Amino acid sequence: MLATTAATAQTGSPLTYPTTRKSDHVDTYHGTQIADPYRWLEDDRSAETAEWVKAENKVTFDYLAQIPYRKQLQDRIEKVFNYPKYSAPSRKGDWFYFSKNDGLQNQSVLYRQKGLDGTPELVIDPNKLSTDGTTRMTAFALSKNGDYAVVGTSKGGSDWYDYRIMKLADKSYLPETLEWVKVSGTAWQGDGFYYSCYPKPEGSALAAKNENHQVFFHKLNSPQSADRLVFEDPKNPQRFHTVSTSDDERFAFLNVSDRGKGKDGNALYFMEAGKPNATFQPIVAEITNSQYGVIDNVGADFLIETNDNAPNNKVVRYSPATKKWTVILPEKPEPLTSSSTAGGKLFVEYAKDVTSRVYVHDLNGKLENEITLPGIGSASGFGGERDDKFVFYTYTSFTFPPTIYRYDIASKKSSVFRQPEVDFKPTDYETKQVFYSSKDGTKVPMFITYRKGLKLDATNPTILYGYGGFNVSLPPAFSSLLIPFLEQGGVYAQANLRGGSEYGEKWHEQGMKAKKQNVFDDFIAAAEYLIQQKYTSSARLAIRGGSNGGLLVGAVMNQRPDLFRVAIPQVGVMDMLRFHKFTIGWNWIADYGSADNADEFPFLRAYSPLHNLKPGLNYPATLITTADHDDRVVPAHSFKYAATLQEVYKGKNPVLIRIDTNSGHGASNTKKNIELTADMYSFILWNMGIGTLKEIASK
């Protein structure tokens, strides 16, 4: 049984934490001994871990239940979230496919209709796949003739997928189910498709290391055991292998990455898929730090997006016959963030200071048009069939709900196709972009969103959000979940830290491995800017981040605990010495480095959130969030971090961990997402000393 020890809650009422059993486990890294007393919490299947989770959750939810406006916030979040949400349509033959969520459905529902004015026909309702709404549809890939579709599903937020094949004519399924699919494309070729999977894991399916990624070809109406092995590399078990096919299915492309050995790029192969006994031939055989992705084929040539000698990316045309590379879109000062083809055109998106700019080219690279966008925001979509006359794209910003536009390729004009109706006035809010100086003088962009008329008096409750890693950009994006916080006079700041792709590969490299401290310095400088400019004060500042962003929050809490009132590290990578031992954590070595490497161990040890928690520091009020089915960043990271922080910190601020059940790396359904958001906002505002909420009238 767990014992308890007393502390003092922010509410003034007694708060007790479970006292977590400590072992004498010690690891030795290159001559340095590192204690790991909570190693036993890594066992996600043990009864002792389950008891610990139950005890910690009781403390957390009892605390949250005392906040008087928690239910009021949840009701408002639910109301703002409750509006119909559509995806942009995609065409296959005479049919247009799209997803729709009526408002509060746990999962969006897939429909199709003949023509844009046709009557919608139900294809799949994932809400009927489980009683609690936590089974998601993770893939839907149509065959070229549109007769069949591969349907991927995931249970409880796991990254493991099951594949089934639907016959669209009557919505029936073929008898076979494909299991243990992960990090996979779905590439149709004739009467079957390529996919990637792992052997059945040994031990815990949610924690065991994933190795020996394989590519198979599945022929319809046959069991998975009969699938043809297309590619494997047992000598390099920590590689990813994925296959795609060209739009005309003439070519198959094999992408091979080796991030487990610290390489950030990939090798690329091709074969003529329809030819008997065809084998993959190299386009780029050596894996370096250069990345290559096939956009499509043009006859026998391939359009490829790459950052080879072009940190901001370029588009090239490769001829297999001559092995000649021709640059058709040279690198620009702004990073190229996506490229796709539709209607015989090449659509290319660039990021100008983290804001979308979209251009249309012919397939030889000649510029034809720039698509005019509404303002500071993000655009996505643009892909389609080769004979499309128009394409769809979605535009969004922090308080601009996702609006679907139709772009006519011939007239070069956009028109609104579908605009959502929401329960707030977007015109009541504004977003501005600022540039602040980090510790080393680097200029870093940050978006700041708030209700118009904001007073810069240092009293505004503020959430600072960041990520800073894996070449991932944080562009402007809408979330109705943010609106209730802004309605309470809140400020939302999103810092575009180094480590992301906001300014291309060089920006990414400035936040990798030994330079990871730059990311933390950027985040700390963002907080200091917000305080200096009187948006807020340290007493009204919360920091939040998820996954790699959870690591970010954990690291800066150790380095500058005085700067923040509240910290919300979500599904964070907290143990930087052991992250590569779980599931696909080895895939992050290219960004982080590895403690197994004597040269990389010192800088990982220097900032690892778990290993830098110290007695005597006045840590902010902390709400750690994780989930029992997170098999990407396993919950053991958060478990060990929470146990250690509760052990070393003896102050008055609450240190809580909220462990969701039957959820994964992200909330597994709408209901859970709304509940989590309400709990976070309640915790933030309550610990900032805000006792009551403003009354908000509906639109």
C-alpha positions, 0 to 999 in steps of 0.5 A, spaced: 500 500 500 502 507 498 503 511 504 502 519 504 505 525 506 502 532 507 503 538 503 499 544 502 495 546 497 494 552 493 487 552 496 489 553 503 486 546 504 491 540 506 493 536 500 497 529 500 501 526 495 502 518 495 509 517 497 512 513 492 516 507 493 524 508 492 528 502 489 536 502 490 537 502 482 543 505 479 545 505 472 552 507 470 553 512 464 560 512 461 563 512 469 557 516 472 552 513 476 545 515 475 540 513 480 533 511 478 529 510 484 522 510 480 524 505 475 519 500 477 514 505 474 516 503 467 512 497 468 505 499 465 502 492 466 504 491 474 499 492 479 503 496 483 503 501 478 496 501 477 495 502 484 500 508 484 496 511 478 489 510 481 492 514 488 495 520 484 489 521 480 485 521 486 489 527 489 489 530 482 481 530 481 479 531 488 483 538 487 480 540 481 473 538 484 475 544 489 475 549 483 468 553 483 468 555 476 471 548 473 464 546 471 462 553 468 469 553 464 467 546 461 460 548 459 463 554 456 468 550 452 463 545 450 458 550 447 464 554 443 466 547 441 459 545 439 459 547 431 459 543 425 466 541 423 468 539 415 474 537 412 475 539 405 472 535 400 477 530 396 475 527 389 475 520 386 472 519 380 465 522 380 465 522 388 467 527 393 469 525 400 469 529 406 469 528 414 464 532 418 463 532 426 456 535 428 459 539 433 460 534 439 461 527 436 467 524 439 469 522 432 468 525 425 464 521 420 466 520 413 461 521 408 461 521 400 457 525 395 456 525 387 458 532 385 458 538 390 451 538 390 449 531 391 446 528 397 451 526 402 452 518 403 455 515 410 461 511 409 464 510 416 462 512 423 467 511 427 463 513 433 460 506 432 466 502 433 467 503 440 462 504 446 466 510 449 468 513 442 475 512 443 476 508 437 479 513 431 479 512 424 487 513 422 487 512 415 482 512 409 486 510 402 482 509 396 484 505 390 485 508 384 478 506 381 475 508 387 472 501 388 475 499 395 478 503 401 483 501 406 481 503 413 485 504 418 483 504 426 486 505 432 484 503 439 485 508 445 489 513 442 495 508 441 499 508 435 498 501 433 493 501 427 489 495 424 487 495 417 481 493 414 479 493 406 472 496 405 468 495 398 465 502 397 459 499 393 455 496 399 460 498 405 462 491 406 469 489 409 473 484 406 474 478 411 482 480 412 485 484 418 492 487 418 495 488 424 501 491 428 501 497 423 505 503 425 509 508 421 506 506 414 503 509 408 498 505 404 500 505 397 495 502 392 498 498 386 493 494 382 489 489 386 493 490 392 497 495 396 503 496 400 504 497 407 509 497 413 508 494 420 512 491 425 513 483 428 508 482 434 511 486 440 514 482 445 512 484 452 508 490 453 505 492 446 505 500 449 512 500 451 516 495 448 521 497 443 519 497 436 524 494 431 525 491 424 520 495 420 517 491 414 514 493 408 509 488 405 504 487 399 497 485 400 493 482 395 485 483 396 481 477 399 487 474 402 490 473 409 495 477 412 499 471 413 500 470 405 502 477 404 508 478 400 514 481 403 517 487 399 523 489 403 526 488 410 533 490 413 534 486 419 542 488 419 539 495 421 533 494 425 532 501 427 530 504 420 523 506 418 521 503 411 515 506 407 512 505 400 508 510 396 506 510 389 505 515 383 498 517 382 498 513 375 501 507 379 506 506 374 512 507 380 513 505 387 518 509 391 521 506 397 523 511 403 528 509 408 530 513 414 535 511 419 534 516 425 536 511 430 543 512 428 543 520 428 541 521 421 536 526 419 535 524 412 533 518 408 535 514 402 530 513 396 529 508 391 524 506 385 521 501 381 516 500 376 511 497 380 507 493 374 513 489 371 514 482 373 520 481 378 521 488 378 526 490 384 527 497 387 533 501 384 536 507 388 535 514 386 539 516 393 542 510 396 546 513 402 543 516 408 545 522 410 542 528 413 539 530 406 531 529 405 528 527 399 520 526 398 517 524 391 511 529 389 509 525 383 512 523 376 512 526 370 512 521 365 518 517 366 521 522 371 520 524 378 519 531 381 522 531 388 522 535 394 529 536 397 533 540 402 540 537 399 545 543 399 538 547 400 536 548 407 530 551 405 528 546 400 528 546 393 524 542 387 528 538 382 526 533 377 530 527 376 531 522 370 532 515 372 534 514 365 540 519 365 540 519 372 540 527 371 538 532 376 534 538 374 532 544 379 526 547 377 524 551 383 531 553 386 531 554 394 528 561 396 530 565 402 523 563 405 523 555 407 518 551 402 514 547 407 509 543 402 508 541 395 503 537 391 500 536 384 493 537 382 490 539 375 497 538 371 499 544 376 505 544 382 502 547 388 508 550 393 507 553 399 512 557 403 513 560 410 514 567 410 515 569 417 511 563 419 505 565 415 503 561 409 504 564 402 502 559 396 504 559 389 502 555 383 507 553 377 507 549 371 510 542 372 516 545 369 517 550 375 514 556 371 510 561 376 503 562 374 500 565 380 500 567 387 494 565 391 491 571 395 490 569 402 486 573 408 492 575 412 496 572 418 495 565 418 496 558 415 493 554 408 493 547 407 490 542 402 491 543 394 493 536 392 488 532 388 487 528 381 491 530 375 484 531 371 481 536 377 479 543 374 479 546 381 482 544 388 480 545 395 484 548 401 483 550 408 485 557 411 485 558 418 488 563 424 488 563 431 481 566 432 479 565 424 475 558 424 478 553 419 475 556 412 474 552 406 476 555 399 475 552 392 481 555 387 479 554 380 485 552 376 483 556 369 481 562 372 486 563 378 481 565 383 479 563 390 472 563 393 469 561 399 466 554 399 464 553 406 465 557 412 463 555 419 458 558 424 461 559 431 459 562 438 463 568 438 465 574 434 472 573 431 472 580 430 473 581 437 480 578 437 486 580 434 493 577 433 500 580 432 507 578 431 513 580 434 520 579 434 524 578 440 531 577 442 534 571 445 540 570 450 545 570 444 541 575 440 537 571 435 531 574 433 525 569 435 518 570 432 512 570 437 504 570 435 500 574 441 493 573 441 488 577 445 481 580 446 481 587 443 482 593 448 487 589 452 491 593 457 498 592 458 498 593 465 502 586 467 495 583 470 493 579 464 493 571 465 497 569 460 499 562 457 506 561 453 506 555 448 512 552 445 515 546 442 522 547 438 524 541 435 524 535 430 523 540 424 516 542 426 513 549 425 508 552 429 504 556 424 497 560 426 492 555 427 485 555 430 482 552 436 475 553 439 478 551 445 482 557 446 476 562 446 474 561 453 481 563 456 481 569 451 474 571 453 477 571 461 482 576 459 487 571 457 493 572 453 495 566 448 503 567 446 506 562 441 513 562 440 516 559 434 523 557 437 529 554 434 529 547 433 523 547 429 522 549 421 520 556 421 526 558 418 528 552 414 533 546 416 538 551 419 533 553 424 532 546 426 539 545 427 540 550 432 535 547 436 538 540 436 543 535 440 548 540 443 544 546 441 538 544 445 539 549 450 538 554 445 530 552 445 530 553 452 533 560 452 528 562 446 522 560 451 525 563 457 526 570 453 519 569 450 517 569 457 521 575 459 519 579 453 511 578 455 513 581 462 517 586 460 512 589 455 507 588 461 502 583 457 503 579 464 507 578 470 511 572 473 505 571 477 500 571 472 504 567 467 503 559 465 507 555 460 505 549 456 507 544 451 506 537 449 511 531 447 517 535 445 514 541 448 513 537 455 520 536 455 521 544 454 516 546 460 520 541 464 527 543 462 525 551 463 522 549 470 528 547 472 532 553 469 528 559 471 522 556 476 521 564 478 519 566 472 512 562 471 506 561 476 504 555 473 507 549 468 503 544 464 508 539 461 503 534 457 506 527 455 513 530 456 519 526 454 522 527 461 528 522 462 533 524 456 537 518 458 532 512 457 527 515 452 530 511 446 529 504 450 521 505 449 517 503 443 520 508 437 524 513 442 530 511 438 527 515 432 528 521 436 536 520 437 537 524 430 534 530 434 536 529 441 542 525 441 543 518 445 546 517 452 549 511 450 554 516 446 559 518 451 560 525 447 552 526 447 551 524 455 553 530 458 549 535 454 543 530 455 544 530 463 545 537 463 538 539 461 534 532 462 528 534 466 527 528 471 535 529 472 535 536 474 529 536 479 532 539 485 530 540 493 530 548 495 527 550 488 520 554 489 517 550 483 511 553 480 504 550 481 505 544 476 499 540 472 503 534 469 498 530 464 499 524 460 495 517 458 495 510 459 495 508 452 501 513 450 505 508 446 509 514 443 512 518 449 510 512 454 507 515 461 513 512 465 516 519 463 511 523 466 510 518 472 517 518 474 518 526 473 511 527 478 514 522 483 521 525 483 518 532 483 513 531 489 519 528 493 524 534 492 519 540 492 516 542 499 513 548 498 506 550 497 504 550 490 501 543 488 504 538 484 499 534 480 499 529 475 493 527 471 493 520 468 487 519 462 485 512 461 484 509 454 487 515 451 494 516 447 499 521 445 493 526 444 486 526 447 482 520 444 475 523 443 472 530 443 469 529 450 476 527 453 479 533 450 474 538 453 475 535 460 482 536 459 482 543 457 477 545 462 482 542 467 488 545 465 484 552 464 481 551 471 488 549 474 491 555 471 486 561 473 486 558 480 493 558 481 494 565 478 489 567 484 483 568 480 477 567 484 471 568 479 470 568 472 467 573 467 460 572 465 460 571 457 454 572 453 453 567 447 454 570 440 
